[in-house]
Amino acid sequence: MLAFADIIDANTLIVVNAMLSAVSAMVMFVVHLGNRQAAGLRSWALSNLCFAIGFALLLTYGVGKPYLDALSANLMIDLGAIVAYLAVLRFLSRPLRDLGLIAPSLALMLMETVLFVRDGVNMGEMVVLGVTARGIVTFGAGWMLLRHADANLRHAAMLSAAFHFLWVAMLAARACWWLFGGYNEVDWDPTTPAALIARILLTFVVTPSYLWMLTRRLDFELMRQAREDALTGVANRRAIWDQAPRALANAARSGKAVCLLMIDVDYFKSVNDRFGHAMGDQVLVGVASALSSQLRPDDTIARVGGEEFMVLLPDIATEDAMNLADRLRLAVEKSEFPLPGGDMLRCTVSIGMSQFISDNRNWETLVQDADGALYCAKNLGRNRVELAPPHEALVPA
């Protein structure tokens, strides 16, 4: 460490850290202004601002009052690490219990302040307490990114976590050097240059990684909105139309059946006419929830029209599909929707079902058959399930 400190000028590295942190803070503040819903972005900007101020105060060490430059610089850097941890928690929507990791860092900051006020500048105490305080929350931030980032954020999160752990390793090396190295200087820290280089790498990598994760999350949200019905939260017409050909191709290869259900809410227009469109929306949301609760993990439900839903059932026998369709019908029939006057509204659905076996028909034909069976269910009195008749090619001789 001593040889390394003789080669590299610490003040130059401090200036680089201060400028890099300030630029990162500015970039994240600007991005936050354009996307105020991005969780954690403002906290990351504030974290970098704390680091920038802390490094700037380090440059004044020995110029002003020791209490102003040394203590305040270290506390600002510690605070920056804590705010960065909070930013990660917000970005990942972690529960409040994960805030507990901040407590030991705050306790170490308080101890650092008390010892500094009592004993003055003791570089060993300041380094050990300071690096431990920021090391705890930095490790926590890296761990959260590594373990709890969504799958679509995995690569950026792993990269960011790796450099968090790199800085933690450097902080641990500094603490061990002061604890076991036997160095007695009180006004100079030869471990600073190595730590500052590690911090430059962390800022240089983590800031783009956070923006990368934000971009990935926004892209994923746009893709989700493009494939999800905004009102009910189930898939939309585009999503099930994209998925159906693959399901049919798999069925053709495996010889297993695929069933399609076309579901329509009975007398839905009268709900809108009598109780208003807001009540109609509540009914649609409730119907979607009731239907979804009965489906298997591999089944797909989509809202394909105003009050029309479609359910794709892969790898299922005709009898099992009919039983499932009847459970869907009963689930909706049992659902109740509160009216403003205190009464309860009940609705029913009619269901038409068609089946794909081998390569006897394509998706368009499957939809037409299910739609025909649905109209048959409507004509036969509603609140029932009807199966589309098989094609002639499938009728045994």
C-alpha positions as CSV (number, residue, x, y, z in Angstrom):
1,M,0.0,0.0,0.0
2,L,2.8,2.4,0.9
3,A,4.6,1.8,-2.5
4,F,1.3,2.2,-4.3
5,A,0.6,5.5,-2.5
6,D,4.0,6.8,-3.5
7,I,3.3,6.3,-7.2
8,I,-0.2,7.8,-7.4
9,D,-1.2,11.2,-6.2
10,A,-4.3,10.9,-3.9
11,N,-5.5,14.5,-4.5
12,T,-5.8,13.8,-8.3
13,L,-7.8,10.8,-7.6
14,I,-10.0,12.7,-5.2
15,V,-10.7,15.3,-7.9
16,V,-11.6,12.6,-10.4
17,N,-13.9,11.0,-7.9
18,A,-15.6,14.3,-7.1
19,M,-16.1,15.2,-10.7
20,L,-17.3,11.8,-11.7
21,S,-19.8,11.6,-8.8
22,A,-21.0,15.1,-9.6
23,V,-21.6,14.3,-13.3
24,S,-23.3,11.0,-12.3
25,A,-25.6,12.9,-10.0
26,M,-26.4,15.5,-12.7
27,V,-27.2,12.8,-15.3
28,M,-29.5,10.9,-12.9
29,F,-31.3,14.1,-11.9
30,V,-31.9,15.0,-15.5
31,V,-33.2,11.4,-16.3
32,H,-35.4,11.7,-13.2
33,L,-36.9,14.9,-14.4
34,G,-38.0,13.1,-17.6
35,N,-39.2,10.0,-15.8
36,R,-40.4,10.8,-12.3
37,Q,-42.0,7.4,-11.9
38,A,-38.6,5.6,-12.0
39,A,-38.2,4.3,-8.5
40,G,-34.9,4.9,-6.8
41,L,-33.5,7.2,-9.5
42,R,-33.6,10.4,-7.4
43,S,-32.0,8.6,-4.5
44,W,-29.2,7.4,-6.7
45,A,-28.7,11.0,-7.8
46,L,-28.6,12.2,-4.2
47,S,-26.2,9.4,-3.3
48,N,-23.7,10.6,-6.0
49,L,-24.2,14.2,-4.9
50,C,-23.2,13.1,-1.3
51,F,-20.1,11.4,-2.7
52,A,-19.2,14.5,-4.7
53,I,-19.5,16.8,-1.7
54,G,-17.6,14.3,0.5
55,F,-14.7,14.1,-2.0
56,A,-14.7,17.8,-2.4
57,L,-14.4,18.3,1.3
58,L,-11.5,15.8,1.4
59,L,-9.5,18.3,-0.8
60,T,-9.8,20.9,2.0
61,Y,-8.2,18.6,4.6
62,G,-5.4,20.5,6.4
63,V,-6.6,23.9,5.1
64,G,-9.5,24.7,7.4
65,K,-10.7,23.3,10.7
66,P,-10.2,19.6,11.1
67,Y,-13.7,19.2,12.4
68,L,-15.0,20.7,9.2
69,D,-12.9,18.9,6.6
70,A,-12.0,15.4,7.9
71,L,-15.1,14.5,9.8
72,S,-17.7,16.1,7.5
73,A,-16.0,14.5,4.4
74,N,-16.1,11.0,5.9
75,L,-19.7,11.4,7.1
76,M,-20.8,12.6,3.7
77,I,-19.2,9.6,2.0
78,D,-20.8,7.3,4.5
79,L,-24.2,9.0,3.9
80,G,-23.7,8.6,0.2
81,A,-23.3,4.8,0.6
82,I,-26.4,4.6,2.8
83,V,-28.5,6.6,0.3
84,A,-27.3,4.3,-2.5
85,Y,-28.5,1.3,-0.5
86,L,-31.9,3.0,-0.1
87,A,-32.0,3.6,-3.8
88,V,-31.5,-0.1,-4.5
89,L,-34.2,-1.0,-2.1
90,R,-36.6,1.4,-3.8
91,F,-35.7,0.3,-7.2
92,L,-36.2,-3.4,-6.3
93,S,-39.3,-2.7,-4.2
94,R,-37.9,-4.5,-1.2
95,P,-39.8,-4.7,2.1
96,L,-39.2,-2.4,5.0
97,R,-37.4,-5.1,7.0
98,D,-34.4,-4.7,4.7
99,L,-33.9,-1.2,6.1
100,G,-32.5,-2.8,9.2
101,L,-29.1,-3.0,7.5
102,I,-28.8,0.8,7.8
103,A,-28.8,0.7,11.7
104,P,-25.2,-0.6,12.2
105,S,-23.9,1.9,9.6
106,L,-25.6,4.8,11.4
107,A,-24.2,3.5,14.7
108,L,-20.7,3.4,13.3
109,M,-21.1,6.9,12.0
110,L,-22.2,8.1,15.4
111,M,-19.2,6.3,17.0
112,E,-16.9,7.9,14.5
113,T,-18.3,11.4,15.3
114,V,-18.0,10.9,19.1
115,L,-14.4,9.6,18.9
116,F,-13.5,12.4,16.5
117,V,-14.9,15.1,18.8
118,R,-13.2,13.5,21.8
119,D,-9.8,12.6,20.4
120,G,-9.4,14.8,17.4
121,V,-8.0,13.4,14.1
122,N,-7.1,9.7,14.5
123,M,-6.7,8.4,11.0
124,G,-6.9,4.7,12.1
125,E,-10.2,5.1,13.9
126,M,-11.7,7.2,11.1
127,V,-10.7,4.7,8.4
128,V,-11.8,1.6,10.2
129,L,-15.1,3.0,11.4
130,G,-15.8,4.8,8.1
131,V,-15.0,2.0,5.7
132,T,-17.0,-0.5,7.9
133,A,-20.0,1.8,7.9
134,R,-20.1,2.2,4.1
135,G,-19.0,-1.4,3.5
136,I,-22.0,-2.8,5.3
137,V,-24.6,-1.0,3.1
138,T,-22.5,-1.4,0.0
139,F,-22.4,-5.1,0.4
140,G,-26.1,-5.1,1.1
141,A,-26.8,-3.1,-2.1
142,G,-24.7,-5.6,-4.1
143,W,-26.5,-8.6,-2.5
144,M,-29.9,-7.1,-3.2
145,L,-29.0,-6.6,-6.8
146,L,-27.6,-10.1,-7.1
147,R,-30.5,-11.9,-5.5
148,H,-33.6,-9.9,-6.0
149,A,-33.3,-8.2,-9.5
150,D,-36.0,-9.2,-12.0
151,A,-34.9,-11.7,-14.7
152,N,-35.0,-9.0,-17.4
153,L,-32.5,-6.9,-15.3
154,R,-30.2,-9.9,-14.5
155,H,-27.1,-9.0,-16.6
156,A,-27.0,-5.3,-15.6
157,A,-27.7,-6.2,-11.9
158,M,-24.9,-8.8,-11.8
159,L,-22.4,-6.4,-13.3
160,S,-23.3,-3.7,-10.8
161,A,-23.2,-6.2,-7.9
162,A,-19.8,-7.4,-8.9
163,F,-18.3,-3.8,-8.7
164,H,-20.1,-3.2,-5.4
165,F,-18.4,-6.3,-4.1
166,L,-15.1,-5.1,-5.5
167,W,-15.4,-1.8,-3.5
168,V,-16.4,-3.8,-0.4
169,A,-13.2,-5.9,-0.8
170,M,-11.1,-2.7,-1.1
171,L,-12.8,-1.3,2.0
172,A,-12.1,-4.5,3.9
173,A,-8.5,-4.4,2.8
174,R,-8.2,-0.8,4.1
175,A,-9.7,-1.8,7.5
176,C,-7.4,-4.8,7.8
177,W,-4.4,-2.8,6.9
178,W,-5.1,-0.3,9.7
179,L,-6.1,-2.9,12.2
180,F,-3.2,-5.3,11.7
181,G,-0.5,-3.3,9.8
182,G,0.8,-1.4,12.8
183,Y,0.9,1.9,11.0
184,N,0.8,4.8,13.5
185,E,0.5,7.9,11.3
186,V,-2.5,10.1,12.3
187,D,-2.8,12.6,9.5
188,W,-2.1,10.6,6.3
189,D,-3.8,7.5,4.9
190,P,-1.6,5.5,2.5
191,T,-4.6,3.2,1.6
192,T,-6.5,6.1,0.1
193,P,-5.2,5.9,-3.5
194,A,-6.2,2.2,-4.0
195,A,-9.6,2.8,-2.5
196,L,-10.1,5.9,-4.7
197,I,-9.3,3.9,-7.8
198,A,-11.8,1.2,-6.8
199,R,-14.4,3.9,-6.2
200,I,-13.8,5.4,-9.7
201,L,-14.4,2.0,-11.2
202,L,-17.6,1.6,-9.1
203,T,-19.0,4.9,-10.2
204,F,-17.9,4.4,-13.8
205,V,-19.7,1.1,-14.0
206,V,-22.6,1.4,-11.6
207,T,-24.1,4.6,-13.1
208,P,-24.4,3.2,-16.6
209,S,-25.6,-0.1,-15.1
210,Y,-28.4,1.6,-13.2
211,L,-29.5,3.5,-16.4
212,W,-29.3,0.2,-18.3
213,M,-31.5,-1.5,-15.7
214,L,-33.9,1.5,-15.9
215,T,-34.0,1.2,-19.7
216,R,-34.6,-2.5,-19.5
217,R,-37.4,-2.0,-17.0
218,L,-39.1,0.6,-19.2
219,D,-38.7,-1.6,-22.3
220,F,-40.2,-4.5,-20.4
221,E,-43.1,-2.3,-19.2
222,L,-43.8,-1.2,-22.7
223,M,-43.8,-4.8,-24.0
224,R,-46.1,-5.7,-21.1
225,Q,-48.5,-2.9,-21.9
226,A,-48.5,-3.9,-25.6
227,R,-49.5,-7.5,-24.7
228,E,-51.8,-6.9,-21.7
229,D,-55.3,-5.6,-21.5
230,A,-55.1,-2.3,-19.6
231,L,-58.4,-2.7,-17.7
232,T,-58.4,-6.4,-16.6
233,G,-54.7,-7.2,-16.5
234,V,-55.1,-10.3,-18.6
235,A,-53.5,-10.8,-22.0
236,N,-54.9,-8.9,-25.0
237,R,-55.9,-10.0,-28.4
238,R,-52.4,-9.5,-29.9
239,A,-50.8,-11.6,-27.2
240,I,-53.0,-14.7,-27.6
241,W,-52.9,-14.4,-31.4
242,D,-49.0,-14.5,-31.2
243,Q,-49.0,-17.4,-28.8
244,A,-51.6,-19.6,-30.5
245,P,-49.6,-20.7,-33.5
246,R,-46.8,-22.0,-31.3
247,A,-49.3,-23.9,-29.1
248,L,-50.9,-25.5,-32.2
249,A,-47.5,-26.3,-33.7
250,N,-46.5,-28.1,-30.5
251,A,-49.7,-29.9,-30.4
252,A,-49.3,-31.1,-34.0
253,R,-45.8,-32.4,-33.2
254,S,-46.8,-34.2,-30.0
255,G,-50.3,-35.3,-31.1
256,K,-51.8,-33.7,-28.0
257,A,-55.0,-31.7,-28.1
258,V,-55.5,-27.9,-27.7
259,C,-58.8,-26.4,-26.8
260,L,-60.0,-22.9,-27.3
261,L,-62.8,-21.3,-25.2
262,M,-64.7,-18.2,-26.4
263,I,-66.4,-16.5,-23.4
264,D,-69.0,-13.8,-23.5
265,V,-70.6,-12.0,-20.6
266,D,-74.3,-12.3,-20.8
267,Y,-76.5,-9.2,-21.2
268,F,-73.4,-7.0,-20.6
269,K,-74.9,-4.1,-22.5
270,S,-77.7,-3.9,-20.0
271,V,-75.2,-3.6,-17.1
272,N,-73.7,-0.5,-18.8
273,D,-77.1,0.9,-19.6
274,R,-78.5,0.5,-16.1
275,F,-75.5,1.1,-13.8
276,G,-73.0,3.0,-16.0
277,H,-69.7,2.1,-17.6
278,A,-67.8,2.3,-14.3
279,M,-69.9,-0.6,-13.0
280,G,-69.4,-2.3,-16.3
281,D,-65.6,-2.0,-15.9
282,Q,-65.8,-3.5,-12.4
283,V,-67.8,-6.4,-13.8
284,L,-65.2,-7.1,-16.5
285,V,-62.3,-6.9,-13.9
286,G,-64.2,-9.3,-11.6
287,V,-65.0,-11.7,-14.4
288,A,-61.4,-11.7,-15.5
289,S,-60.3,-12.5,-12.0
290,A,-62.8,-15.2,-11.5
291,L,-61.8,-16.9,-14.8
292,S,-58.1,-16.6,-14.1
293,S,-58.5,-18.2,-10.6
294,Q,-59.6,-21.4,-12.2
295,L,-57.0,-21.8,-14.9
296,R,-53.8,-23.9,-15.0
297,P,-50.4,-22.2,-15.0
298,D,-49.9,-23.0,-18.8
299,D,-53.4,-21.7,-19.8
300,T,-53.7,-18.3,-21.4
301,I,-56.7,-15.9,-20.9
302,A,-57.1,-12.8,-23.0
303,R,-59.7,-10.1,-23.4
304,V,-60.4,-9.9,-27.1
305,G,-63.4,-7.6,-27.3
306,G,-65.6,-5.4,-25.1
307,E,-67.0,-8.2,-23.0
308,E,-65.4,-11.2,-24.8
309,F,-62.6,-13.3,-23.4
310,M,-60.7,-16.1,-25.0
311,V,-58.9,-19.0,-23.1
312,L,-56.3,-21.2,-24.8
313,L,-55.9,-24.6,-23.1
314,P,-52.9,-26.6,-24.3
315,D,-52.4,-30.3,-23.7
316,I,-55.9,-31.1,-22.5
317,A,-58.5,-33.8,-23.3
318,T,-62.0,-32.8,-24.5
319,E,-63.7,-34.0,-21.3
320,D,-61.3,-32.2,-19.1
321,A,-61.7,-29.0,-21.1
322,M,-65.5,-29.2,-20.8
323,N,-65.2,-29.7,-17.1
324,L,-62.8,-26.7,-16.8
325,A,-65.1,-24.6,-18.9
326,D,-68.0,-25.4,-16.6
327,R,-65.9,-24.5,-13.6
328,L,-65.2,-21.1,-15.3
329,R,-68.9,-20.6,-15.8
330,L,-69.8,-21.4,-12.2
331,A,-67.0,-19.2,-10.9
332,V,-68.5,-16.2,-12.7
333,E,-72.0,-17.1,-11.7
334,K,-71.0,-17.1,-8.0
335,S,-69.2,-13.8,-8.2
336,E,-71.0,-10.8,-6.7
337,F,-70.5,-7.1,-7.5
338,P,-71.7,-4.5,-5.0
339,L,-74.0,-1.8,-6.3
340,P,-74.2,1.7,-4.9
341,G,-77.5,1.0,-3.1
342,G,-76.1,-2.0,-1.2
343,D,-77.5,-4.6,-3.5
344,M,-75.3,-7.2,-5.2
345,L,-75.1,-7.7,-9.0
346,R,-74.5,-11.1,-10.4
347,C,-73.5,-12.0,-14.0
348,T,-73.2,-15.1,-16.1
349,V,-71.2,-16.1,-19.1
350,S,-71.8,-18.2,-22.2
351,I,-68.9,-20.3,-23.4
352,G,-68.2,-21.9,-26.8
353,M,-65.4,-24.5,-27.1
354,S,-63.5,-25.9,-30.1
355,Q,-60.6,-28.4,-30.2
356,F,-57.5,-28.8,-32.2
357,I,-56.2,-32.3,-32.7
358,S,-53.1,-33.0,-34.8
359,D,-53.2,-30.8,-37.9
360,N,-56.8,-31.0,-38.8
361,R,-57.5,-27.3,-38.6
362,N,-55.6,-24.0,-38.3
363,W,-56.0,-21.2,-35.7
364,E,-58.5,-19.2,-37.7
365,T,-60.7,-22.2,-38.1
366,L,-60.4,-23.0,-34.4
367,V,-61.5,-19.4,-33.6
368,Q,-64.5,-19.6,-36.0
369,D,-65.6,-22.9,-34.5
370,A,-65.4,-21.6,-30.9
371,D,-67.3,-18.5,-32.0
372,G,-70.0,-20.6,-33.6
373,A,-70.3,-22.7,-30.4
374,L,-70.6,-19.5,-28.4
375,Y,-73.5,-18.3,-30.5
376,C,-75.1,-21.7,-30.1
377,A,-74.7,-21.3,-26.3
378,K,-76.4,-17.9,-26.5
379,N,-79.2,-19.2,-28.6
380,L,-79.9,-22.1,-26.2
381,G,-80.4,-19.8,-23.3
382,R,-77.0,-18.5,-22.2
383,N,-75.0,-19.4,-19.0
384,R,-73.9,-22.7,-20.6
385,V,-71.0,-24.3,-22.4
386,E,-71.3,-25.7,-25.9
387,L,-68.8,-27.7,-27.9
388,A,-68.2,-27.1,-31.6
389,P,-69.1,-30.2,-33.6
390,P,-66.1,-32.1,-35.0
391,H,-65.1,-31.8,-38.6
392,E,-66.3,-34.6,-40.9
393,A,-62.7,-35.8,-41.3
394,L,-62.7,-36.6,-37.6
395,V,-65.9,-38.6,-37.5
396,P,-65.3,-42.3,-37.3
397,A,-66.5,-44.3,-40.3
